[in-house]
């Protein structure tokens, strides 16, 4: 049964990305007619199913139905289709596409994690999985809109998705996300947020630029180079006590967070600060992502947590003092590593 639930969440993610792609590739009328046709075909097939008729389509998705859906009309796909259709016709396509991706990846990835663990009701667990899902969703939705449109929309969507609302999140999350994204753009809030972040970056950069580096540059540069190795050594520390699965999971999270941060660097193409001796792009910080993973993974370990926090503080300090990253790069990298780690470390 769990495998079918995993398939259900995976299909949910795939359908949202497919819908966003179709509306960006086809003209609005054609894509809308196709959406209405799919919804109508699904409704007719569902009506036949609850009347006791079995069709090839019913046999295909029958095992994906959960709870009361097996006995009555399964409304979740209809809600998702209707929300997609409404958003695409009422909002600019790029904003609507971002909202659909936020709903699909945010809700879907959180659902995958909850299915793997077999826990859906505990509020702290729902919060962790929602933050992980909508962190990924914010990065993916940036393919369509200005990233500064997304923080508020994704945060509100995460809170809505984690709460056990009676209103189906297949309609509440995309509609709310779409409205908040549009509101952010139309009111200029995204530009205001961008200016605030850039001002903070400049202020922090100026402050650390004034730190005297006599005798410290070489040490901090060496520290910057060896920190990834130290984080790996921390991850492998569990091998001494025979906890090789924990070590492999920690290493996997370090590798995954680095890969995700590296992909985001190539996508956002944000230049590094003027004094940086490193090449490549700046946002987000790979080192900060490693720090977020370590803090998230070892936050409850008596001795290792202290070491993880110490490494994280050293990481942030050397990054900002050397001027290799902007402050926002560090914050984003750390939160990416932390939010992805918190739920995954609890998986069996």
N, C-alpha and C positions, 0 to 999 in steps of 0.2 A: 504493500500500500504506500509506503514511504517513497518508493521509486516513482510512483505515479504522481505523487504530490510534488516531487522535485521536477518531474516533467511538466507539470502544470505551471509552476513558477517560471521555468525556462521558456515555455511557450509564451507566457505573459510578457516577458522581456523581449522576446523575438518579435512578437506582434507589434509592440509599440515602436521598435526601431524600424520595422517594415512599413508601418503606417507613415512615420515621419519621412522615410525615404520616398515612398510613393507620392506623397503630396508635394515633395520638392522636385520630383522628376516629371510628374504629369501635370496637366493643367487642372485648376481647381474643380471644374465641372466634371471632368472624367473621373478624378479621384473620388469626388463626392458620390457620384452615381455608383462607382464600384463599392464604396463603403455601405451605401444604402442597400445594394444588392446582397452583399454578404450578410448584413444584419437581417434582412428579410428571409434569406435562405436559412439562416440559423433559427429564426423564430418559427418558421414552418416545420423545420426538422424537430425542434424541441416540442412543438405541439403534437407532432406525430409520436414522439417518444413517450410523453406522459399519457397518451391515449393507448399505449401498448404496442405501437408499431415500431419495428426495428428496421433501420436503414443502414446502408454502408457507412454513412457519416456518424450515425449513432454508435455503431460498433467501434468507430475510430476513437471517439472521445468519451465513451461511457465510463471508463475507469478513471477518468480525470475528475469526475464529479465527486464532491465530498458532502457529507452531512445531508441536510434537507434537499440539496440540489438534486439528489438521485430520485426524489419522490415528486418534486415539483419543478416548475420552470427555472432553469439555471440562468439567473439574471446578470451575473458579473460580466460576461462578454458583451451583453447588450449595453450595459452601463458604459463600459470602456469604449465601445464603438460609437455610442451616442455622444459621449464626451469628446471624442476625437473629431467627429463630424462637426459638432457645434463650434469647437475651438478653431478648427481650420477655416470655417466660414465666417467667423466673427472677428478673429484676430489676424494680424499679419502672419504669413506662413512660418516665418522663422521663429516668432514668439510661440505660436501654437505647437510647432515641432519640438521646441525646447520643453514646453510643459508636458507633452506626451512622453518624451524621453525621461523627464524627471519622474513621472508617475511609473513608467515601465521599469526602469532600472532601480529606482529608489525602493519602490514597493516590492519588486520582484526579487532583488538581491536579499532584502531583509527576510522575505518569505523563504528563500532557499536556506538561509542560516537557521531559521526557526524550525524548518522541516528536518534538517540534519540533526539538530539537537532534540527534536520532539517536544519543544516547549514553546507555547504561544501566549500564555496568559500573564506571566510574571512581568510586571511593569519595568523593572530595571533591565531585564533581558530584551524587552521590546524596544526600549530606548537605545540600547547599545546597537542592536541590529538596524534600527532605523537610521541612526547616525552613520553607520557604515554604508548602508545602501544609498543614502542621499548625498554622502560625500562623493561617491562614484558618480552619482547622477549629475551633480553639479559640474564635475569635470567633463562628462559626456555632453551635457546640454550646452556647454560653452562652444561646441561646434556650430551652434546656430545663432546664439545671441552674445552680446557683451557679457562677460563673466560677472560684472558688477550688478547685473540684473538678477542674479541667481541666489546670493546668500540668504536673503530674507525669504524668498519663495521656497527654497529647499528646507530651511529651518522650520517654517510653518508647516510645510508638507510632512516633514519628519514627525513633528508633534501630533499632527492629525492622524498619521498612519499608525503611530504607536498607541494612540488612545483607542479604546474599544468602542468606537462610535457605532450607532445603529445604521448611519448612512454609509453605503458601500464606498470604500475608498477608491474603487475603480472610476467613480465619478467625482467624488469630493476632492481627491488629491490633484488630478489633472486640471479640473476647473479652477480650484483655488490657486494652483501654481501659475496657470495661464493668466489669471486676473492680476496676480501680484507682479508677474514679469511685465505685463503690459502697463500696469500702474507705475512701476519703477522707471520704465522707458518714457512714458508720456509726461510724467512729472519732473523728469530729470534727476530722480533720486540716484540712479546709477552713476551719473556724472558727479554728483555731490559726494557719493561714497568713494569714487575713484580719486577725487581731489583730496579727500580726507586721508586715504591710504597713502597717496603720494606725498602729502605733507608730512605725515608721520614718518615715512621712510626717509625723507630728506632730513628731518630733525634728528632722528636716531643716527643716521649716517654722519651728520655734522658733529654730533656729540662724540662718537667713537673715533672719528678722524682726529680729534684733538688729544686722544689718549697717547701719552709718550710711549714709543715702541723701542726705545734704546735697549738693546740686549734681548728683546722679547720676540722680534720678528722671526728669527731662525727657529726658536723653540715652538712658537705657535704654528709656523708652517709645517714643522715636523709633526706636531700634534694633529694637525689637519689631515696629514697623510696617513697616520697610524690609527686614527679613530675608527674607521670601518673595520680594521682588524681587531680592535678592542671590543667592538660590538659583537663580532663573530665569536671571539673568545668567551664573551659573556654568555652567548647562546649555547656554546658547547660545554659550558660549565656543568650542565646536568649530567653529562656522561660519567662523571666521577661517581655519581650515585646510581648509575644504571638507568637513568631516565632518558633513554635515547630518543623516545618518541617526542618528549617535550623539546629536546634540543633540535630535532629535525623540524618541528613545527615553528620554533623560534627562527631558525635559519631560513625556512621557507617564507616567513613573514618579512624578514629583512630583505630577502631577494625580491619579493613581490612589491614591497613598498619602494625599493630603489627603481625597479622597472616602471612602476606607475609614475613616480616623480620624473624619471627620465623621459617618458612619453609626454608628460605635461610640459616639460621644458621645450621639447621640439615643437609642440603645438602652440604654446603661448609666445615663444620667441622673445622673451623679455630680456633686454640687455643687462649685463652685470654692472655694478657700480664702477665709476671711473678708475678707482685705485686697485681694482681686483687684478691679481696676477693670473687668474684662471681664465681659460677660454670657454666658449660655449655659452649657453643661455643660463638665466638666473633663477627663474620661477618654476617650481618650488625648490627648496634646498634638499638635496639628497641626504646630506648629513643630518639635517633636522628630522627628516622622515625616519632615519635609523634611530634617532633619539626617541621619537614618539613610539616606535615599536618597542623599544627596550623598556621605557617607562610603563607602557600599557601591559606588557607581558609579565614584568617582574614587580609590579606595584604592590603585590601582597606577599612577596617573598621577603623574609626578615632581613637577610644580609644582602641578597642580590639587588633588592630594591634600592638600598642606599648606594650601591655601586652604579646602578642604572641612572639614578638621579644625579650623581656626581659626574658621570660621563655626559649626561645631557646638559648640565650647566656649563661644563667645559666646552662642549660643542657650540652652544649658543655664543659663549664669550669669544671663542677664537674666530668664529665666523664673522661676528660684528666688528671685532677689533681689527681684524685683517681687511675688512671691507670687501669680502668675497660675495656677500649677498645683501640684499635689502632686508629690512626687518619683516616685511610682509612675506618674503620668501621663506623665512625661518618659521613664522607662525603657520603658514599654509602647509609646509612640509611636515612640521611636528603634528599638526592636527590630522593630516592624511594618515601618517603612521599610527597615531594613537587610535583614531576612530576605526580603522580597519582591524587593528589588533584586538581591541577590547572584546568583541564578540567571538572572533575566531579562536582566541586562546581558550575559550570555554567549550569549544566543540569536542565531542568525544574522539 
